[in-house]
């Protein structure tokens, strides 16, 4: 039977918590000081320790000074308020989660349902690490390069905790796969994993999609709708392209992260949520803040544990492994196995992959379809040209460079940006809006790459979905303009 130890100097609070835990079928012991806690830990190692940091004879964190004392116990902090500092402290100390006073029964049940002995979790990570050399993968991630092994170490460190993770990296590097791997290694693995692309949802609908809405809350709301927070209850909610979320909605998301409560559109009563948030962006977070795409307070709240994914060009040694993996999966789907020639693998490993792993997967699929025999040669594979390298993280580093003209031409209508000054550059007159400048850069980059949308998206540091959304909006605006 699972055994829990409550360490709290508030006798009444500890007694109430003890009764709630006992109702869930666990055995419970209480300690009201560090001294009592050490005695209880020595008598019977608990599966779960609920630890208040403020104790009469010291801080609860003092228990972590002896690593053997809590070696076989999960630790959940009890805090009077949720804060970024508490989350960071929980991670640093080795705690897996925290509860906010007054203790909510739903959150407590969630914590109790996720109890896994640390030894079990460590064994799972050890198996994945041990098999990495032979299998070439860690969870759903593939690659043996030092850059990826660093990512695996970070995943192993954070997966077992309940803290928020912020994944950064260029488009196509596999941010959602990292989030899925974290979820599958976490204590929430039996509950839903829900991935949401914030850039693929209409700004008019995104609040309703994330938080849900009540029947009759707006035109067309003919029934109650559960949002992502409700559908991912007890599990993990992955918010991809978080910088595409409207600023007013970022404020509401921050409130949910701080209070654990959300409000459906049209509702008057808030609801509690027990969801782990993993966010991602293909922008530099600080640059996104500077450009107004991400609130600074939300950035710090999300960035408790950052993971930065390397672009594929920085781990080209993984390309043959990834290509063979994609080819095997395609062969299983199509019912016919094919293989790469040595020359083909060499060409794949020499290419810079501006679209990263996503571009590699698409290139392998195309080569599989075009190859008439069972061996894929170099004919249908991408190869390096003489154009400059394409860094895809930040728009300001893309190969289309903006040159500022001295003034807006009085002949130029508002909303229009004229002319490419030379190949690979575009002129942006002073006084135009950021939206106009963005449109000019996107359209010029698209033309620069011969209307190849994947390369364009990679160069601009945005997802393919975001690029399609932008182009669709520009076409709509063009169509609605004066004839």
N, C-alpha and C positions, 0 to 999 in steps of 0.2 A: 504493500500500500504506500502511496506517495505521502511523504512526510514534509511538513512546512514548519519553518521557524519564523516567528514574528519578533522583530527587534524594534521596540517603540517604547519611549518613556511615558507616553500617555496611556495609563492603565485602562481607562474606559475605551479608548480607541482600539487598543490591542485586543481587549475582550470582545468587542463587537466584530472586529475583523476575524478573530479566531472562530466565532460562531458561524460567520458567513463561509469560511473555508471548510469547517467541519461539515456544513450542510452539503458541500460538494463531494463528500466522501474521502477527505484527506484527514490524516492525523495532524495535530497542531500542538506546538509548544510556544511559549512566550518568554521573552527576555526583555527587561526594562533598562538595561545598562550594558556597556561593553563587557564588563566582567561577567555578568550573567550570560551574555551571548557566547562568550568563549567557552563557558562551562557547558552550555547546551550543545555547542558544536562538537565538543570533545566527547560528550555522552552518546550522541547519535547524529551522524552526518545527515542533514536534511537534503531533500531533493530541491527544495525551494526556500530561499531566505528573502523575506520582505523586510527591507532595511530602511529605517529612518536615519537620516544623517545627523540629526541633532539629538545627542544623548547626554545625560548628566555628567558622565565621566570622560567625555571626548566626542570625537566625530565618528560616525559609522564607517567612514572610509578607512579608519585605522584597522579595521578587520582585514583589509586587503594587504596590509603590510606583511602578513604571514600567508604566502601563496598556498601552502598546504591546507590551511584552515578552511578555505572555500573551494578547494580543488574539485570536489564532486557535487557542488551545489550551484544551482542557478540563483543569481541575485537580482531582485527587482527593487529599485529604489522607491521609497515613499516620500513624496514631496508635497509641500503646500501649494505649489504653483508650477505650471509647465513653463519652461524657459529654454532658450538656446544653451545657456550655461549648464543647466541640468542635463540636457541631452549629451553634451560634450563630456561632462563629468561621468555620466553613466557609461559611456564608451571607454573612456580612459581607465576607469576602475575595473571594467570587465562585467558590468551589469548588463543584462539582456533587455531590460525594459524599465518603465517607471509608472507608478500609479499616483494620481493626483488626489489629495485630500479635499473634500470628503470622498472616501472611496466609493466609486460607482460600481454597482453589482455587475453590470454588463461588462465593464472593463476588467473587473476581477475574474469573472468567468472566462474571459478571453485569455488572460494571463495563465490561469490554471489549466486551461485546455491545451496550452502550448508548451507545457513543461517537458523538456527533454534533458536527460542527464548530460552534463558537459562531456563525459567520456564518450558517449554515443556520437555526439556532434564532432568531436575531435577525430574519432575513428573514421567517420565519413570523409572528412577533409583529407586525412592521411591516405585513404584509399585513392581518392582522386589525384592527389599529388604523386603517389607512388606509380600510378598507371599512366601518368602524363608522358613519360619517356617512350613507352611502348605504343600507346594509343594515339597520342598527339592531341588529346582534347581534355578539357577541364569543364565538366558539366556540358553545356551546349556550345562552349567556346573552343575553337580549334587554333592551334599554334604552339610552337615550342620556343619561340624567340625570347630573349631576355626581357624585351618590352612587355610581352604578354604574360610572362611568369610574374612580373611585378603586379600586373592587374589581378592575376589569380591570388597572389598573396593578400591583396587588398580585399578581394571578395571574401576570402576565407576569414579575414579579420572582422568584417562588418556583417556578414550574413546572419550570424547567430544573435546579433543585437537587434534592438528595435528602432535604431536611430534612422533619421532621414538621410538618403544618399543622393548626391548630385553628380550625374555623369555628364562629362563634356567630351567632345570629339567631333571630327568632321562628319558630314553626311555619309552614310554608308559604312561606318566603322563597326556597327553592331551594338549600339547603345541599348536597344531593347533586348538583345540576347543577353547582355550583361545583367540587365534587370531581372530577366527570367531566371538566370542562374542564381542570382542572389535569393530570389523567392524560393527556388527549389531546394536551396540549402538552409533556408530559414525555418523558424518554428511555426511559420504561417503556411507551410507548404501544402497542407490539406485544405486550405481555403482558397478562394479565387485569386487569380492574377489577372488584372484588367489593364490593358495598355490603351492609352488615349493620345492621339496626335492632336495637340492643341491648334496646330496650323491647318488642319484639315476640316475643322468645324466652322460653320458660319459664325461670325461674331454675334449675330442676332440670336443664335441658338445655344451657344456654348455654356451659358450659365444654367439653362434648363437641362442640358445634357450632363453637366457635372453634378449639380445639386438636385436635379429633379424639379417637378412642378406639380401644383395642385390643379384639379379639374376646374376649368373656368378662369384660370389665372391670366390668360391672354387669349386672343382670337385664335381658334384652332385647337386649344387645349381642351379636348372633349373627354379626357380621362386623366386620372392621376398617373404621373410618370416617375419611376424611380431613376435617380441619377447614378453616376458612377460611384459615388461614395457609398450609396446603399448597396449597389450590386457587388461591390468589392468588400463588403463587410467581413471583418476578421482576416482579410487577406492583404494583398499588395496592390496599390494603385500606381501605375506608371504614367507620369505626365510627360510625354515627349514634346519637344519644341516648346518648352514652357515660356520662352520669350515671345511667342506668338499670341499668348493669352492677353486679352485686353487689360489695360492698367486697372480699371475699376473692379474687374474680377480678381486680379491679383491681390487686391486689398481683402476681398472676401476669403480667398484661399489662405492668406496669412492668418486671418481670424480663426479659421478652422484648425490650422496647425497649432495655434496657441491655446485654444480652448477645447478642442476635441468636439465641437458642436457645429452644425450647419443648418441652414434654413432653405427649405424648398422655395422656389419662386411662387409667390402668392400665398405662402403659409404665414401663420402668425406665431406658431410654436416651433422652436428649434429642436433638432434631434441630435443625439450623441452618435459619434462614429468611432469605430475601432479599426482603423486602416493605417497601414504603413505606406508612406509616400516615398517614391523614388522618382526624381525629376531628371530631365536631360535637356541639353541644348547643343546645337552645333556652333554656337557663338562663344567667344570668350566672355565669361560672366561679367567681368569688370567693364569690358567694352559694351556689353549689352546694357549695363547700368548707365554708362556715360551717354549712350545713344538714346536712352529713354525707353528701351524695350523691356527692362526688368527693374522692378522696384528694389532699391538697395536693402530695405528691411526684409523683403521676401528672399532676396539672394542670400543674406546671412542666415536666414532661418532654414533654407534648403541646404545650404552648403556645410552641413554638419560634418559629413564625411565625403569629400570629393574624390572622384575617380576619373582620371583623364585617359581616354583611349588613344593609342597611337594610330596614325594613319598607316595604310598598308604599305606605302612607299618606305616607311621606317622599319618595316619588318618583312622585307622581300623574301627572306629565307623561309617564311611560312607559306608563300604562294603555291609551291608544288603540293603541299599537304592540303591546302584549302581547295585547290583546283581538282585534285583527285577525289576529295570528299564530295564536291558538288557533282562531279561526273558520275560517281557511284550512285548518288541519290537520283539523278536524272535517268540513269540506266535502269534503276529499279522501277521508276515510274513508267518508262517507255517499254520495258520488257526486252531491252537489248543493251548489252554491255559494250562499252567502247573504252579505249585507252589513249593516252597521249604519247606521241613520239618523244624521244629525248630532246629533239630540236624544239618541239612545241613547248615543253616545260621550260627550256632555257629562254625562249622568247617571252613567255609569260613572266618569268622571274626578272627580266630586264625592263619590263614596262613599268611606268611610274604610277598607274592606277589613280587618276584624280578622283574617280568615283568610289574608290576604296573597295571593300569586300563586296558591296552590292554590284559594282561594275564588273568585278571578276566573275561573280555568279552568272550575270547576264551574258558575259563573253563566253563562258564555258557552255551555257545552254545554246547559244547561237552556233558555236563551233560543232556541238553535238548534232544539231539539226542539219548543218551544211555538209558535214563529212559523210561521203558516200560509203566508205568502208568502216571497218572496226577500229581503225587507227586515225587519230586526229593529228594532222600535221600543222604547219605554221600558216597555211593559206588563209584560214578564216579567223585568225587570232589578231588582236590589236598589236601594233608595234609602235615604237617611239618615233615621233616626227621631230622636226627641228624647232618646233614652237617652244616657248619658255615653259618651265615647270609650272604646274598649276596648284598652288597651295589653296586648300578649300576651307580653311577654318574661318577666316575673317574676310568680309567683303572688301575692306580697304586694301587687302593684299592681293586681290585677284588681278589677272593680267590686264584687264581693262582699267586704265588709270584715268582719273578725272583731272582735267586741267581747268582752272577757274578763269573765266574771261573777265575783263575789266568791268563790264556793266551789262545789264539786260538790254538787248536790242529793242528799241521802241516798236519795231515792226513785228517783233515776235509775240504772238498771242499768249496770254497767260495760260499756264498748264502745258506749254510745249517747250521742249528742250532741243535746240537745234544742233545738228551737224557733228560729225566725227572730224576732229582736227587732223588726225592721221590714223593710219591703221593701228589698232590696239589702244586707241584713246578716244575720249569723248569730252566735248566742251560743256561745262556747266556754268551758265551765267549767274552772276550774283543776284540774289533776291528771289530765287525760286524756292519752293517749299521742299522739305525733305522727301515728301511723297513723289514729287516730280523728279527729283534727283534719283531716287530709287528706281523709278520707272525707266528713266534714261539709261541707267547703268545696266538694268536687267535686259532691256531691249538691245543695247549695244553688245553686251556679252553674248546674247543669243545669236546675233548676227555674226559676231567674231568666230563662233564655233559652228557656223554653218547650220544653225537651228537644231543642233544636237542638244536636246534638253537635258540629258543626264550630265554631260560635260559642263553645260552652263550652270546647272544647279550646284555641281561640285565646286566650280570656280568661285561661285558667289557665296558658298558656305551655307546653302539652304537645302532643304529636302526637295525631292522631285515633286511631291505633293504641293509644297508651298509655291514652287515655281508655276505649276499648273494653275493654282488658285490665283496667283498674281496675273498671269496672262489672260485667264478667263475674265478677271475683273477689268483689266485694261480694254479687252475686246468689248465688254458690256458698256463701259464708259464711252468708248469710241462710237458704238452703235447708238447710244442715247444722246450724243452730241448734236449740235446744229447741222442740218443737212447742207 
